[in-house]
Amino acid sequence: MVEGKSLGVVIPAYNEERLIAVTLAGIPAFVERIMVVDDCSTDGTVSSVRACMVNDPRIRLVQHTKNGGVGAAIVTGYQASLEEDLALIAVMGADNQMDPAELESLARPVAEGYCDYAKANRLTTHQAIKNIPKVRFFGNAILSMLTKIASGYWHVADSQAGYTVVSAAALRRIDLQGLYRRYGFPNDLLIHLNVARCVVLDVPSRPIYGVGEESGIRLRRVMIGIPILLFRRFWWRMWSRYVVLDFHPLVFFYAFGSILLFVGCALGAFVAVRRIEGFEITAPTIVLVALMLISGLQLAMFAMWFDMEAAPQAPPRPTNTGDRIR
């Protein structure tokens, strides 16, 4: 238990035969339940988990009959954890890339009521640029920036980090079945949490690579698919949060700013092509393009500012006295 609240760990697993046993062996003793969700593995993952269950009664194995993606496995784990009435639910990878010693620092602020969702941030330490593969690092940085805009959590970075702790109360406030099921899951979850007005906290984490893991991520697919998902979910959040559940004029700032920027860029490109072809461009046309671009950018910037101010804020954090881990 953490701060007197029960803690469970969800471990989504797909073809993790080599590292799943090491991962399970490292789960701290204060964790009450370990939910391993096998996403229809084709190797010996299930056998390895069952072997670990002999010595660790906390482990519960849930098997998918069809591969649904990492998000689908986490949702299954969340649902199983809610059924067991766990107060705090963590997510850890099955590839031994998440330090179990950091679990307490992730769980404590959620247990104290300081936040609803705590996530690891591997980009805050000087080790990040050294340990994380360069392509992944810069891809993560780009997706983190896009996720800030889409989710409204401007203080949150390392959006692809899967090491998290969430309160059961927060999970009950969002539509678990409506979450994206594959590698865009953590980004989509942040957007849903914002609509539910949940407080999110970044916790510094040590990046771990080179322990024998094999990434199933296809960078090209992720760098195309996730931005498209974020664009769609961004407008869903605008509608749900600032029109349906409440009202804020920033939605108009974003809408008109986006229209002006799009039309300004399109008209500017057309004018540039015509100029290259030798046609004369009048001064009023140039002024119109500049005015549309500047106005659109200003409206978008004001919308971002308003969105940042409207983000759920954490209450004053209680003072810790002594070691309260049970």
C-alpha positions as CSV (number, residue, x, y, z in Angstrom):
1,M,0.0,0.0,0.0
2,V,1.0,3.6,-0.5
3,E,-0.3,6.2,2.0
4,G,-2.9,3.6,3.1
5,K,-4.2,3.1,-0.5
6,S,-4.0,-0.2,-2.4
7,L,-1.8,-0.2,-5.5
8,G,-1.9,-2.5,-8.5
9,V,0.4,-2.7,-11.5
10,V,-0.8,-3.4,-15.0
11,I,1.8,-5.0,-17.4
12,P,0.8,-5.2,-21.0
13,A,2.8,-8.0,-22.7
14,Y,3.2,-9.0,-26.3
15,N,6.0,-11.5,-27.1
16,E,8.0,-10.6,-24.0
17,E,9.2,-14.1,-23.1
18,R,12.8,-13.0,-22.5
19,L,12.2,-10.2,-20.1
20,I,8.8,-10.7,-18.5
21,A,10.1,-12.9,-15.6
22,V,12.8,-10.3,-14.7
23,T,10.2,-7.5,-14.8
24,L,7.8,-9.4,-12.5
25,A,10.6,-10.3,-10.1
26,G,11.4,-6.6,-9.6
27,I,7.9,-5.5,-8.6
28,P,8.1,-4.0,-5.1
29,A,6.5,-5.8,-2.2
30,F,4.1,-2.9,-1.4
31,V,2.2,-3.7,-4.7
32,E,-0.9,-5.7,-3.9
33,R,-1.9,-7.0,-7.3
34,I,0.0,-7.5,-10.6
35,M,-2.2,-7.7,-13.7
36,V,-0.3,-9.2,-16.7
37,V,-2.4,-8.7,-19.9
38,D,-1.1,-11.0,-22.6
39,D,-2.0,-9.5,-26.0
40,C,-2.2,-12.8,-27.9
41,S,1.6,-13.5,-27.8
42,T,3.0,-16.1,-30.1
43,D,6.1,-16.9,-28.0
44,G,6.5,-18.3,-24.5
45,T,5.3,-15.2,-22.7
46,V,2.2,-17.0,-21.1
47,S,4.4,-19.9,-19.9
48,S,6.9,-17.5,-18.3
49,V,4.1,-15.7,-16.5
50,R,2.5,-18.9,-15.2
51,A,5.9,-20.0,-13.9
52,C,6.2,-16.8,-12.0
53,M,2.7,-17.1,-10.6
54,V,3.8,-20.2,-8.7
55,N,6.0,-18.1,-6.4
56,D,4.1,-14.8,-6.5
57,P,0.3,-15.0,-5.7
58,R,-0.1,-11.3,-6.5
59,I,0.1,-12.1,-10.3
60,R,-3.1,-12.4,-12.2
61,L,-2.9,-13.4,-15.9
62,V,-5.5,-12.0,-18.4
63,Q,-5.3,-13.2,-22.0
64,H,-6.6,-11.6,-25.1
65,T,-7.9,-14.0,-27.8
66,K,-7.0,-11.4,-30.5
67,N,-4.1,-8.9,-30.7
68,G,-5.6,-5.5,-29.9
69,G,-2.5,-3.3,-29.4
70,V,-0.8,-2.0,-26.3
71,G,-3.6,0.4,-25.5
72,A,-6.2,-2.4,-25.6
73,A,-4.1,-4.4,-23.2
74,I,-3.8,-1.5,-20.8
75,V,-7.5,-0.8,-20.9
76,T,-8.1,-4.5,-20.1
77,G,-5.8,-4.2,-17.2
78,Y,-7.5,-1.0,-16.0
79,Q,-10.9,-2.7,-16.1
80,A,-9.6,-5.7,-14.2
81,S,-8.0,-3.5,-11.6
82,L,-11.2,-1.5,-11.1
83,E,-13.1,-4.8,-10.6
84,E,-10.7,-5.6,-7.8
85,D,-11.4,-2.2,-6.2
86,L,-7.7,-1.0,-6.3
87,A,-7.3,2.6,-5.4
88,L,-4.1,3.3,-7.4
89,I,-3.2,1.6,-10.7
90,A,0.3,1.8,-12.3
91,V,1.4,0.7,-15.7
92,M,4.8,-0.8,-16.4
93,G,6.3,-2.3,-19.5
94,A,7.1,-6.0,-19.7
95,D,10.6,-5.3,-21.2
96,N,12.4,-4.3,-17.9
97,Q,12.9,-0.7,-19.1
98,M,11.2,0.9,-16.1
99,D,13.0,1.1,-12.8
100,P,10.8,-0.5,-10.0
101,A,12.6,1.8,-7.5
102,E,10.8,4.8,-9.0
103,L,7.3,3.4,-8.5
104,E,6.9,4.9,-5.1
105,S,7.8,8.4,-6.3
106,L,5.2,8.0,-9.0
107,A,2.5,6.6,-6.7
108,R,2.9,8.9,-3.7
109,P,1.6,12.2,-5.3
110,V,-1.5,10.4,-6.6
111,A,-2.0,8.7,-3.2
112,E,-1.7,12.1,-1.4
113,G,-4.4,13.6,-3.7
114,Y,-1.9,16.0,-5.2
115,C,-2.7,14.8,-8.7
116,D,-4.9,12.3,-10.5
117,Y,-2.3,11.0,-12.9
118,A,1.4,10.8,-12.5
119,K,3.7,9.9,-15.4
120,A,7.4,9.4,-15.9
121,N,9.4,12.0,-17.8
122,R,12.7,10.7,-19.1
123,L,13.6,13.9,-20.9
124,T,14.4,16.0,-17.7
125,T,17.7,14.3,-16.9
126,H,21.1,14.8,-18.6
127,Q,21.1,11.0,-19.3
128,A,18.2,11.3,-21.8
129,I,20.2,12.5,-24.8
130,K,22.9,10.0,-24.0
131,N,20.9,6.9,-23.3
132,I,17.8,7.3,-25.6
133,P,18.4,6.5,-29.2
134,K,18.7,9.7,-31.2
135,V,15.8,9.0,-33.6
136,R,13.5,8.1,-30.7
137,F,14.6,11.1,-28.7
138,F,13.8,13.7,-31.4
139,G,10.7,11.8,-32.4
140,N,9.5,11.8,-28.8
141,A,10.3,15.6,-28.5
142,I,8.2,16.4,-31.6
143,L,5.3,14.2,-30.4
144,S,5.5,15.8,-26.9
145,M,5.1,19.2,-28.4
146,L,2.1,18.2,-30.5
147,T,0.6,16.4,-27.5
148,K,0.9,19.6,-25.4
149,I,-1.3,21.4,-27.9
150,A,-3.7,18.6,-28.4
151,S,-4.1,17.7,-24.7
152,G,-3.9,21.1,-23.1
153,Y,-1.3,19.9,-20.6
154,W,1.4,22.4,-21.5
155,H,3.6,21.5,-18.5
156,V,3.8,17.8,-19.5
157,A,6.6,16.4,-21.6
158,D,7.7,12.9,-22.8
159,S,4.2,12.1,-23.9
160,Q,5.2,8.6,-25.0
161,A,6.3,7.5,-21.5
162,G,4.4,4.4,-20.5
163,Y,5.4,4.4,-16.8
164,T,2.4,5.9,-15.0
165,V,0.1,5.8,-12.0
166,V,-3.5,6.8,-12.0
167,S,-6.3,6.9,-9.4
168,A,-9.2,4.6,-9.8
169,A,-11.5,7.7,-9.3
170,A,-9.9,9.4,-12.4
171,L,-10.4,6.2,-14.5
172,R,-14.1,6.1,-13.7
173,R,-14.4,9.7,-15.0
174,I,-13.3,8.8,-18.5
175,D,-14.6,6.6,-21.3
176,L,-12.1,3.7,-21.3
177,Q,-13.7,2.0,-24.3
178,G,-13.3,5.2,-26.3
179,L,-9.5,5.3,-25.9
180,Y,-7.2,4.7,-28.8
181,R,-5.9,1.1,-28.7
182,R,-2.4,1.2,-30.1
183,Y,0.8,3.3,-29.7
184,G,-1.1,6.6,-29.5
185,F,-2.8,5.4,-26.3
186,P,-0.8,7.6,-23.8
187,N,-1.4,10.7,-25.9
188,D,-5.1,10.0,-26.2
189,L,-5.4,9.2,-22.5
190,L,-4.0,12.7,-21.7
191,I,-6.6,14.3,-23.9
192,H,-9.4,12.4,-22.1
193,L,-8.0,13.3,-18.7
194,N,-8.0,17.0,-19.6
195,V,-11.7,16.8,-20.6
196,A,-12.4,15.1,-17.3
197,R,-10.4,17.9,-15.6
198,C,-7.9,15.6,-14.0
199,V,-4.6,17.0,-12.6
200,V,-1.5,15.5,-14.3
201,L,2.0,15.5,-12.9
202,D,5.4,14.8,-14.5
203,V,7.9,12.9,-12.4
204,P,11.6,12.7,-13.4
205,S,12.6,9.2,-14.5
206,R,15.8,7.5,-15.4
207,P,15.8,6.3,-19.1
208,I,16.8,2.6,-19.4
209,Y,17.8,1.1,-22.7
210,G,20.0,-1.8,-23.8
211,V,18.7,-4.5,-21.5
212,G,17.8,-6.9,-24.4
213,E,14.5,-5.3,-25.3
214,E,13.2,-5.1,-28.9
215,S,11.0,-2.3,-29.9
216,G,7.9,-3.1,-31.9
217,I,7.4,0.6,-32.8
218,R,7.5,1.4,-36.5
219,L,8.7,5.0,-36.5
220,R,7.3,6.0,-39.9
221,R,3.8,4.7,-39.0
222,V,3.9,6.3,-35.5
223,M,5.1,9.7,-36.8
224,I,2.2,9.8,-39.3
225,G,-0.6,8.1,-37.4
226,I,-0.2,9.8,-34.0
227,P,-0.2,13.4,-35.4
228,I,-3.4,12.6,-37.3
229,L,-4.9,11.1,-34.1
230,L,-3.8,14.2,-32.1
231,F,-5.4,16.6,-34.7
232,R,-8.7,14.8,-34.5
233,R,-8.7,14.5,-30.7
234,F,-7.7,18.2,-30.4
235,W,-10.9,19.3,-32.0
236,W,-12.9,16.7,-30.0
237,R,-11.4,18.2,-26.8
238,M,-12.3,21.7,-27.9
239,W,-15.9,20.7,-28.5
240,S,-16.3,18.5,-25.4
241,R,-14.5,20.7,-22.9
242,Y,-15.2,24.2,-24.1
243,V,-18.6,23.8,-25.8
244,V,-20.5,20.8,-24.4
245,L,-19.3,20.7,-20.8
246,D,-18.5,24.3,-20.4
247,F,-17.9,27.4,-22.5
248,H,-14.7,29.4,-23.2
249,P,-14.1,31.8,-26.1
250,L,-10.7,30.2,-26.8
251,V,-12.5,27.7,-29.1
252,F,-13.4,30.6,-31.4
253,F,-9.8,31.9,-31.3
254,Y,-8.5,28.5,-32.3
255,A,-11.2,28.0,-35.0
256,F,-10.8,31.5,-36.6
257,G,-7.0,31.4,-36.2
258,S,-6.8,28.0,-37.9
259,I,-9.0,29.2,-40.8
260,L,-6.9,32.4,-41.3
261,L,-3.6,30.5,-41.2
262,F,-4.8,27.9,-43.7
263,V,-6.3,30.4,-46.1
264,G,-3.3,32.7,-45.7
265,C,-0.8,29.9,-46.4
266,A,-2.8,28.7,-49.4
267,L,-3.1,32.2,-50.8
268,G,0.6,32.9,-50.1
269,A,1.7,29.7,-51.9
270,F,-0.6,30.6,-54.9
271,V,0.9,34.1,-55.0
272,A,4.4,32.8,-54.8
273,V,3.8,30.4,-57.7
274,R,2.3,33.2,-59.8
275,R,5.3,35.4,-59.1
276,I,7.7,32.7,-60.1
277,E,5.8,32.3,-63.4
278,G,6.4,36.0,-64.1
279,F,3.1,37.5,-63.2
280,E,3.0,40.8,-61.3
281,I,1.7,40.7,-57.7
282,T,0.0,43.9,-56.4
283,A,0.8,45.4,-53.1
284,P,-2.7,44.9,-51.7
285,T,-2.5,41.2,-52.4
286,I,0.8,41.0,-50.4
287,V,-0.7,43.0,-47.6
288,L,-3.8,40.7,-47.5
289,V,-1.6,37.6,-47.3
290,A,0.5,39.1,-44.5
291,L,-2.5,40.3,-42.6
292,M,-4.2,36.9,-42.7
293,L,-1.0,35.1,-41.5
294,I,-0.3,37.6,-38.7
295,S,-3.9,37.7,-37.5
296,G,-4.2,33.9,-37.6
297,L,-1.0,33.4,-35.7
298,Q,-2.1,36.0,-33.1
299,L,-5.4,34.3,-32.6
300,A,-3.8,30.9,-32.3
301,M,-1.3,32.2,-29.7
302,F,-4.0,33.8,-27.6
303,A,-6.0,30.5,-27.8
304,M,-2.9,28.6,-26.5
305,W,-2.5,31.1,-23.7
306,F,-6.1,30.8,-22.6
307,D,-5.9,27.0,-22.9
308,M,-2.8,27.0,-20.6
309,E,-4.6,29.1,-18.1
310,A,-7.7,26.7,-18.1
311,A,-5.6,23.6,-17.5
312,P,-6.4,21.7,-14.3
313,Q,-4.2,22.9,-11.5
314,A,-2.8,20.9,-8.6
315,P,-3.7,21.8,-5.0
316,P,-1.0,22.6,-2.4
317,R,0.9,19.5,-1.8
318,P,0.8,18.0,1.7
319,T,4.0,17.9,3.7
320,N,5.5,14.4,3.9
321,T,6.6,13.3,7.3
322,G,8.5,10.1,7.5
323,D,8.2,6.9,5.5
324,R,4.5,6.1,5.0
325,I,4.9,3.2,2.5
326,R,3.3,0.1,3.8
